[in-house]
Amino acid sequence: RDVLGSRGLGDVYKRQLYLLPGLLMTNLAFSFNNIMRASGYPRRAMLTMMLGAGINIALAPIFIFVFGMGIKGAAIATDIAMTASAAFVMVHFFRRDVTLHFVKGIYRLRLAVVMSIVAIGAAPALVNAAACFINVLINNSLYTYGGDMAVGAAGIFSTYTSLLVTVVLGICQGMQPIIGYNYGAGHYSRLRRTFWLCLLYTSDAADEL
């Protein structure tokens, strides 16, 4: 048994191994997608995610069944899809006619800026680290009392719940640029109305799901 609490799940780790090269593209796609949405292009940000999802859905069966690559093929399809999403979102920021875009000669590290970034990112980083540690504990407990089947069942349940949570996250992410615009413009009544509407719809969605 490994530190994650599973044994005999070689295909799972094979997929993770082939997913590692695509993590950089995944981070670029999601990080810059958030910046794109916040800077006033929510529709284009949505297209970025739809592009990656569409390519993944199209390529995964081909790599899995046609090429006979199994779960390794699924991972490679995901890497290709995330690379396409990253390329799409990066092209946006190279355009001169968008609100935020890349400019030559300004990319020098400044300690104050770096420390500000670290300060902002420290809390989410600790939360993610804690979540990983908790997963290790849960998997080891599940394996001790239920074996690999229990670990696999927990993974399926976790995936199912994450699909449900994406509905709530989608509403919240769609709210963010509206909140930002109205805060900057001083329209606080609209800001409060948007917040309460978002709270209402997310609560209703969570209750229905």
C-alpha positions in Angstrom: 0.0 0.0 0.0 1.3 3.5 -0.8 1.0 6.7 1.2 -2.3 7.6 -0.5 -3.9 4.5 0.9 -4.4 2.4 -2.2 -2.9 -0.7 -3.7 -3.3 -2.4 -7.1 -4.6 0.8 -8.8 -1.8 1.0 -11.3 -4.0 2.4 -14.1 -5.0 5.4 -11.9 -1.4 6.3 -11.3 -0.5 5.7 -14.9 -3.1 8.3 -15.8 -1.7 10.8 -13.2 1.8 10.2 -14.6 0.7 11.2 -18.1 -1.3 14.1 -16.8 1.7 15.7 -15.1 3.1 17.3 -18.4 -0.2 19.0 -19.0 -0.4 20.6 -15.5 1.4 23.7 -16.7 -1.0 24.1 -19.5 -3.9 23.5 -17.1 -2.7 26.2 -14.7 -2.1 28.7 -17.5 -5.6 28.0 -19.0 -7.4 28.4 -15.7 -5.4 31.2 -14.2 -5.5 33.4 -17.3 -9.1 32.5 -17.8 -10.0 34.0 -14.5 -8.1 37.2 -15.5 -9.9 37.3 -18.8 -13.3 37.0 -17.1 -12.4 39.7 -14.5 -11.2 42.1 -17.2 -14.5 42.2 -19.0 -14.6 39.2 -21.3 -16.8 36.6 -19.6 -18.1 35.2 -22.9 -14.6 34.6 -24.2 -13.7 33.0 -20.9 -16.6 30.7 -21.2 -15.5 29.7 -24.8 -12.1 28.9 -23.4 -13.5 26.3 -21.1 -15.9 25.0 -23.7 -13.0 24.6 -26.2 -11.0 22.5 -23.8 -14.0 20.4 -22.7 -15.1 19.8 -26.4 -11.6 18.8 -27.5 -11.3 16.4 -24.5 -14.7 14.8 -25.2 -13.8 14.4 -28.9 -10.3 13.0 -28.4 -10.7 10.8 -25.4 -12.7 8.0 -27.1 -10.3 8.1 -30.1 -7.2 7.6 -27.9 -8.9 5.1 -25.6 -10.7 2.9 -28.1 -9.4 3.6 -31.6 -5.7 3.7 -30.6 -6.2 1.2 -27.8 -4.3 3.3 -25.3 -6.7 2.9 -22.4 -6.5 5.3 -19.5 -3.2 6.6 -20.8 -5.0 7.8 -23.8 -7.6 9.6 -21.7 -4.7 11.5 -20.0 -3.1 12.4 -23.2 -6.4 13.7 -24.6 -6.8 15.9 -21.5 -3.2 17.2 -22.0 -4.0 18.2 -25.6 -7.3 19.8 -24.6 -5.7 21.9 -21.9 -2.9 22.9 -24.3 -5.6 24.1 -26.8 -7.4 26.1 -24.0 -4.1 27.6 -22.8 -3.2 28.6 -26.4 -6.6 30.2 -26.9 -6.4 32.2 -23.7 -2.8 33.3 -24.3 -3.7 34.6 -27.8 -6.2 36.9 -26.1 -3.6 38.5 -24.0 -1.3 39.1 -26.9 -3.9 41.2 -28.7 -3.5 45.0 -28.4 -7.2 45.8 -28.5 -8.1 44.1 -25.2 -8.2 45.8 -21.8 -5.2 43.8 -20.3 -2.5 42.6 -22.6 1.2 41.7 -22.6 3.7 44.6 -23.0 7.4 44.4 -23.6 10.0 45.5 -21.1 7.9 45.6 -17.9 8.5 42.1 -16.6 11.1 42.6 -13.8 10.7 41.0 -10.4 10.0 43.5 -7.7 10.2 42.3 -4.1 7.1 44.3 -3.0 5.0 42.8 -5.8 6.3 39.3 -5.2 5.5 39.5 -1.5 2.0 40.8 -2.2 1.5 37.8 -4.5 2.8 35.4 -1.9 0.5 37.0 0.8 -2.5 36.6 -1.4 -1.7 33.1 -2.4 -0.6 31.8 0.9 -4.1 31.1 2.3 -5.3 29.1 -0.7 -2.1 27.2 -0.8 -2.5 26.2 2.8 -6.1 25.2 2.2 -5.1 23.0 -0.7 -2.2 21.4 1.3 -4.6 20.7 4.1 -7.1 19.2 1.7 -4.4 16.9 0.3 -3.4 15.8 3.8 -7.0 15.1 4.7 -7.4 13.0 1.6 -4.4 10.9 2.6 -5.9 10.3 6.0 -9.3 9.4 4.5 -7.9 7.1 1.9 -5.8 5.2 4.5 -8.8 4.9 6.8 -10.9 3.6 3.9 -8.3 1.1 2.8 -7.9 -0.1 6.4 -11.6 -0.8 6.8 -12.8 -1.4 3.3 -9.9 -2.1 1.0 -9.4 -0.8 -2.6 -13.1 -1.0 -3.3 -13.8 1.6 -0.6 -11.1 3.8 -1.9 -12.5 3.6 -5.5 -16.1 4.2 -4.3 -14.9 7.3 -2.4 -13.2 8.6 -5.6 -16.4 8.1 -7.6 -18.4 9.9 -4.9 -15.9 12.8 -4.8 -16.1 13.1 -8.6 -19.9 13.1 -8.5 -20.0 15.8 -5.9 -17.5 18.0 -7.7 -19.8 17.9 -10.8 -22.6 19.2 -8.6 -20.4 21.9 -7.0 -19.5 23.3 -10.5 -23.0 24.5 -10.9 -22.7 26.7 -7.8 -19.1 27.8 -8.8 -20.4 28.8 -12.3 -23.0 31.1 -10.8 -20.4 32.6 -8.4 -17.8 33.1 -11.1 -20.4 34.8 -13.4 -21.3 37.1 -10.5 -17.7 38.3 -10.0 -17.3 40.7 -13.0 -20.7 42.2 -12.3 -19.8 42.8 -8.7 -16.4 44.3 -9.7 -17.9 46.7 -12.3 -20.6 48.0 -10.0 -18.2 48.4 -7.1 -15.8 50.4 -9.3 -18.6 52.5 -10.7 -20.0 53.2 -7.2 -23.4 51.5 -7.9 -23.6 49.8 -4.5 -27.3 49.1 -4.8 -26.7 47.0 -7.9 -23.8 45.3 -6.2 -26.0 44.3 -3.2 -28.8 43.2 -5.5 -26.4 41.0 -7.5 -25.0 39.5 -4.3 -28.4 38.6 -2.9 -29.6 37.2 -6.3 -26.5 35.1 -6.5 -27.0 33.9 -2.9 -30.6 33.0 -3.7 -29.8 31.1 -6.9 -26.8 29.2 -5.5 -28.8 28.2 -2.4 -31.6 27.0 -4.6 -29.3 25.1 -6.9 -27.5 23.5 -3.9 -30.9 22.5 -2.4 -32.1 21.0 -5.7 -28.9 19.1 -6.3 
